[in-house]
Amino acid sequence: MSKVVWKGGALSAPLPPVMVTCSDGEKDNIITIAWTGIVNTVPPKTYISVRPSRHSYDMIKNSGEFAINLTPAPLIKSADYCGIYTGSKVDKFEKCGLTKTAASQIGAPLIEECPLALECRVTDIIPLGSHHMFLADIVAVDVDESLLGGDGKLHLEKAGLAAFAHGEYFELGKKIGNFGFSVKKKKKNYNKNK
């Protein structure tokens, strides 16, 4: 496979177009973020990277809290809107018809219509250049009961989550494997023709 080499740039895909909720105690806001992910398992840690010029930046910096609401495909228009308009001029909850619901561990609200949310407390703010990274502990995970099986197992495939890749949104599609399937031993068939 022949490749062309470009100058280093911010290209990674797919990414989750999450709706991050935050609050200053009086006003709540939503900012859509694609620069996010998990950085550690124990303790569970995540990050979001935000430009200091964004309205949500000071809300998150001053409160030390935010929630990452995972976006299902039916809400992608709202996620796009929340990434374009500033919360200093628009109430994004009202404009997008989204419902605020209380978080269990933080002061920022969650988005009721999102099937999963990570409640986060900031531990570090790391200036990186155009963005500052908010490194945070995940202090609670809120899961819609419709995603749980009878055994309590999470069925994330039922969430219908969206992905973002190079300026375009996609709905996650078919399953192509499970973690570890490449090394899983095949079951022996002892009922072969005798």
Secondary structure, DSSP 8 states (H G I E B T S, - for coil): --------------B--EEEEEE-SS-EEEEEESSEEEEETTTTEEEEEE-TTSHHHHHHHHH-EEEEEE-BGGGHHHHHHHHHS-TTT--HHHHHT--EE--SSSSS-EETTSSEEEEEEEEEEEE-SSSEEEEEEEEEEEE-GGGB-TTS-B-GGGG-BEEEETTEEEE-------TTTTT-----------
